[in-house]
Amino acid sequence: MHVFPQLRKLEEKYAGELAVVGVHSAKFNAEKATDGVRRAILRYEIEHPVINDADFMVWQQYACRAWPTLMFISPSGKVIGKHEGEFPIEALDNVLSEMIGEFDETGEMDRKPLSFRLESELEWERPLSFPGKVLASDHGLFISDSNHNRIVWTGLNGDVKAVIGNGERGLKDGNASEAAFHDPQGAALDWPRLYVADTKNHAIRMIDLESLEVRTIAGTGEQSVGRHAGGNGRFVSLASPWDVVKVENILYIAMAGFHQLWKLDLDSRDLRPHAGNGRERIIDGPLQHAELAQPSGIVSDGETIYFADSETSSVRSASVSPMGSVNTLVGEGLFTFGDVDGIGDDVRLQHPIGLDLYDGSLWIVDSYNNKIKSLDPASRLCRTAVGSGNVGSADGSAEQAEFYEPGGVSAYDGKLYIADTNNHAIRVADFESRRVTTLQIRGD
């Protein structure tokens, strides 16, 4: 998913020459269902055919070893190249240009248009589209309406106060109706400023909630493929920032594409890694030597940062102090996942992608298990709080409620507000009644 924006640019540039076929070879059990793959195609706005390789048949036939792997096929159907891992777009652009030139010379290039129907043509307009995160506060809800490329600000009752973003994919500053985002995710509130992880723009944006003006404060708009040491935030290329949290004058960023946590000094605009050496694994230890795997949710109590480390199905902590360390609360490894409540090493999650801290507990979006779980950071006791685990959209008791790959959670005033991503909805779980309802968005 981190390479889709670059791939889309190449598909558009070489529309007459390049045919892309995606092969989805699922790591997690929850990713094998064809309906889930279809929704991922819609969520990531994929406009090429995708094979659900649930049994790894294509993966094995092409001797793949890594996600992602690019296989280059000639017009006559022969494998002529292979690339493992992410890529700089300029290098791949040059390779494609040379290949096209060679096949034009041999007469093999076929520019006859391909015809197929997009999944998006079967969809209908909704108030929200794949909302990734939600932030609840005494100023209301701030919903990352991710596939509508905007932030929707509502009251706690769902009445819309403002919509920030024109709905088009892009990176543009300005007022609420002019500004453009691309798949915004997590946000942090420091009234009247709202900081937003603008994920596919690889940027951090700031919204002044009094004037509704949007400004880019970090990121160039281009994705960095290699690791970056940092510098002035406006000149540093980022990689899929997924969530943010503010501690004093520092904005901490879950930098999913780099497998790191970063920090942005809001006074000096200095931006650099805080935790993780960039390798994708689960290794605890001193901040700069620890290894993370796609951190996608982040929260803090002021001294400790807690984050959902999605690819290792874990919840981990990192000290705010630069002399501190990274420690794992629950989770074992890249290929160790499941749905098991318990204590510490016995716990199994499946691709958690968000979390919040409330009343001494961490509330975890166990996304691929379709549940919200609670975790005591001290005892490491983890147990299911909301959700039956079944895929669906049913309201009702905490034990019977159904979700579909929720992505974000925010606790406020005795309630959990849940971004139920694949259901295009915000769900509300009441602590006292232990019931789940669907929030009605009105006035959009």
Phi, psi and omega in degrees: 000339179286341183260355182304315181300320179292318181298321180298321179299320180289322177299320180289319182293319183249046185300330181271350187238330188255120174250120181258132172237119178276141176239115184263102177255103194284135171277311183271147179303320183293344181273359185272342182289132184298323178296323176295322177295318178301316180291328175294322176301317178291317183298318182265010173053049180278132184238035172224162180297146179229131176264133173271097183269061189298332182257012175063027180291312180293319178307313181289320181297328180260010176053047178284151180228347189214153170257126350273159171237131176255125174251131180257124184243131180287165177302336179269001174096014181263142175287121182240001179184163182207140175222131179252135177095180180288169190215150170282129187298327182296319181295316180292324176302315180296318180297314180297318180300317179294317179299315181298318178300317181296317183284337171292321180294322181277351181081010182277339186294127180245113182258018177295128184298145173269148182233123174202160183265132180282146176299328182296337180290344181266358183267171177228163183285139180229161176301323178234152178227109180049057179298125185273321183218163174215144179233121180257140182203178177287355174262002179114199180255140173243110187255125173279096180277076201300312183278351168268000175055052182200168172250127178254122180256118180233167167287170177296345178268000178096355178288128184288129174264321181198154173238123182249114183123138184277358177092346180271146174294130178169174177235094183219129176274169179136198182282177189303323183275345180264325189297149179231139177237172173218101178058058177295148180234246189290156181220157176227136184254129170223082192313133005266023182258135174242120179263133188232132171278104181269087201300305185278353167272354181052051186213161172248126182247154176235129178251125171276111188283352175273318178263346185060033175268142180248137179221140175275125182248349178201146179099145181266350186094349178250142181282135173274132178271317177271166179288150184236141182280340180111186182149207176295127190305326183287347184244012180254128176278129183255180180216100174052060171296130190248335181200160182218153172214142183255131174232114187053238182258016182249131174259117179267139189235129171278099186267085188300320184291334178265351187059046182215164162258136178243167177223137180242118175284113186288346176272308184270345186067015176289132185229127182198166179297144176250319182214141178102137179266002177097348176279145186265094176200184176244094179230121177275168178140192179308147189312310187282349180255347180293159179236130183243174181213091175060060175299131189229355177215142186212141179208161182212150173260008180104335179242328182235139173261131173250139181215148175273115181262091199298313188289341174259008179049049186227163169240128187227169179231152176221138180289144172292325179296133179296346179266006184273201187216171173256135178226149181260127177274309175218146180124147188237325185177175184299330183240024177244108182206167181169208180217082185226121172279158181156210183235129170056240186294345180279345186285142174229128173243171177224098177057059174294140187232355179205161177196161175217163180243124183205130176056038175084356181242151170270134178250116192252131171276100178273079199303308185281351171265358178057043182221161165249129181240153176254145181222125174275113184299332183282308183273343184065023175282125182235132180210156180293130179254318184217134174113135179279342184096345178283145173288128179171192181223026185284133169276175178135208182293159180303326182283334186257343183300148182238142179231170177222096180050061176298151184241340184211155177214144176217128183260135179200130172051049175079013180224151170255125174259123191240126173279101182271084198304304184286350173264001178056043188213161168252124180253151182235122176252122182268124181298319186287310183276343183056044177235152181247133175231163177259125181287132176271121178271120185235137173095011180292000000 
